[in-house]
Structures are given as structure tokens and as C-alpha cells.
Amino acid sequence: MPSTSALELADALVTGGAVRSTWLRRAFEEIPRHVFVPRFFRSEAGCEVLIDGDSAEQHDEWLRGVYTDEALTVQLTSTHDETIAVGRPTSSSSAPTVMAGMLEALDLEPGHRVLEIGTGTGYNAALLSHRVGAANVVTIELDRGLAGAASRALAEIGLHPSVQVGDGNVGVPESAPFDRIIATASVDHVPPAWITQLAPGGAIVADLRGSLSGSLVWLIAAAADVAEGRFLDLPGAFMPMRTRLDSPLRDGETWHQVLDQRNPQRATTPVNAAPAADCPSLRFLLQLHLAGRRVRGFLRSPGNTELSGHATDASWFTVGLRADDDGLFPVAQGGLGRLWDTVEACWALWHRLGQPGIERFGVTAPDVADLQYVWLDHPDSGYRWPLPL
Ligand SMILES: C[S@@+](CC[C@H](N)C(=O)[O-])C[C@H]1O[C@@H](n2cnc3c(N)ncnc32)[C@H](O)[C@@H]1O
């Protein structure tokens, strides 16, 4: 039976292991998600159909959706008409399991001062307020309309945290310092303002992510101007922090460039790309090696005969999925950056390092973005990769 109430959702989260703390169970039981998600979009046959709680026909479907452990899109880049939309999501209410994982990792205590980046619907701000008191919660959202709707929903259940409109990259200096900072939009490095605004002993939980891979990270204030910590092997892939209201993409990110297909380099490779594509820890290592390059990788061709990838610098590769008699797969690549060569180098390193899982990696983040880096096992292990991802 699908859940249709906050109590049932909380039960499911406890049973599934996402909620472990008593306070968080009570918060999920007592904060009504339906107040924050009066309508959402559901993908159907390539379109996004609006499911509206105010519609008598859709009411039951809406309620089931709201109390199911699913991310719910609440805003898209473009809308056809009032009920059907196309485009890319620009705001959503995150999946409750993911929210629970982050809130558990945040290790909140009553009275902690908390900054949330990416208010969205306000549901997470309500859960935070339940634990630390609304007067201790500051949440910032780029989109004024979303921030207004979130404020109203919060007020409807008697909560009045500070809802700010602005770019979360700069934090909220006038309300700092914060004991905890939680970001519900992903970043490719740790914005220096968050580190500056972190109280001594404070912690940050955020999704550190490039175009191909990333993961939640837990950082503590290691010194006055440095945050340090580890990646968490928890589910959760957030939409990137954006700078424009009409696009979910980061600045300069476009996937419609003309690829440099002159004089492709053809070769063979011993690497079977299909299992490589499906391996999260290998994708993660590959992300580290891309050194800030934006890549769409491991896209399958119709018929599943090839995998391909391309980067915003017009580089590309295509690799076959059927080996020849010698066990080798055909590769073609072009453009300035040799993308497939990077995949092969990563594959070899990943094996040499013992196929490290994401939880073996960590981050040292001084408040100067150019000095931030990811490490393996230990900050001084000798294996380090620069941020941004
Ligand atoms: C996954 S949603 C957040 C979900 C939200 N915490 C909730 O409980 O509904 C991500 C949000 O981050 C916002 N966002 C994106 N870029 C931002 C930025 N630069 N500054 C502040 N908010 C941003 C988006 O508009 C979107 O509402």
C-alpha cells in the first residue's frame, strides 16, 4: 500500500534505515509534506504532467506522490501550458530518503544555528526548524517566487525561519556564524563564503558534484579558514547551484556545441566500457581526472552497440561494446582533450589503487577556491586532485 500520510512516510523511512534518530522520526511524522508540495510534475511519455492537489480528479494521485519516497519536481525551465511542460527541472522537493541521510549526517543539536542553501519548497527548512528551532534557521533561495511560496508554507504550519532571496554561493554573512551548513543544490567546489561563515567546530553537508559524478561530503571546520572531511557513500545527486533563473545549468555549460570530428584518432582498447560506465567509484575517479572539464559520458547508442562521451571543449569519444577476437574494443576520439585516453588511464589507476570506493576519498577546502583538493585515504597520502570537480 502506498503511503498517504506523514506518519506512514516516517514509518517507511525508519523501516528502510534512512531515519535512525528519534527526533528525525518525529520531524517526518509531524511536518506535513503536502503543505510544501501543493502540486508537482510527473514524467509521462517525454512530457511533464502537472499533478495538482487542488484538482478533485488528481487529489489521490497527488497525495500518494507526496507521501512516497520520491523526489518531486516543482519547477521546470519552460512550460507548454498550465498542465503539461517540457524542459529541465530547476527545483524539486528532494527524495525523503536523501533528505534523511543528509539530516542524520548533519548531527544537529537543539539550538544549533543552521544555514540551508536552496530553500526550494521549504520542506527541509521545516525539518531543520523542528530540531533546532525556526529562529535558528536561515535558508537562502535564488528564485524569489520559490522563496515566497516556501515562506508561506512554513508560516502555514507556524514556522518562521529566515528565508532569504539570493545566491547561496555567498551564504548569508549578516547571520553568520553557523554551526551547520547544508546545501541542497550541488557545488563543484566548496564556496569559500561557507567556510568563512562556519562557526568553530561547525560542519557542512553538501553534494560535491561534477558533470559525470560526485557525492555527498561531510566537512568540519578544521581550522579558522579550512574545512576538511570525507565523502559519504550515501545516495543523493542534486541539481547544480545555478546562476540564472531560466536554466538549471552552471555558467558556460552547454551540451549543444559542435564536436570536433575532423581527423578522429582510431585505436582499440582492452577496457570494456559497459561495466566501467556502471561502476560509481570508477566514474568518481574519472570525474577527479577531468579537472573541471564538463563531460557527458557513457551515453549508450540505440541498440546498445556503442558508448560515447563528449565534453564542453568539443572533445569526444565513441567506444564499441563488442570485442574482436583478441578481446579488444574499437575506439574513436577527437578534439583537443583525449577523453578516452583519460578513461583508460583512470581504469588502470583505479585497479592499482584497489578499486577504491567513494568513502575512501576526502576533501581539504581552504577558503581560497583555487587551493581546494580531493585526496585518497588521507590529506597527505600523495594522491590528490584539484577542485572544482
Ligand atoms: C533540490 S532543490 C532544494 C530542495 C529544498 N531544500 C526542499 O526542501 O524543497 C534545489 C534548490 O536550489 C535552488 N538554487 C539553485 N541555485 C541556487 C543558488 N545559486 N542559490 C540559492 N539557491 C539556489 C533552486 O532554485 C532549487 O529550489
The ligand as a Gaussian input file, in Angstrom:
#p B3LYP/6-31G(d) Opt

LIG

0 1
 C       16.681000      20.286000      -4.897000
 S       16.023000      21.882000      -4.699000
 C       16.040000      22.104000      -2.939000
 C       15.030000      21.346000      -2.154000
 C       14.641000      22.030000      -0.872000
 N       15.688000      22.033000       0.113000
 C       13.347000      21.490000      -0.337000
 O       13.290000      21.068000       0.812000
 O       12.373000      21.536000      -1.092000
 C       17.388000      22.947000      -5.123000
 C       17.053000      24.408000      -4.959000
 O       18.243000      25.158000      -5.018000
 C       17.934000      26.387000      -5.619000
 N       19.164000      27.007000      -6.097000
 C       19.861000      26.731000      -7.233000
 N       20.911000      27.533000      -7.348000
 C       20.907000      28.342000      -6.272000
 C       21.752000      29.389000      -5.835000
 N       22.811000      29.785000      -6.545000
 N       21.457000      29.995000      -4.669000
 C       20.352000      29.630000      -3.931000
 N       19.523000      28.646000      -4.309000
 C       19.791000      28.010000      -5.461000
 C       16.985000      26.003000      -6.728000
 O       16.251000      27.115000      -7.182000
 C       16.158000      24.928000      -6.049000
 O       14.980000      25.465000      -5.498000

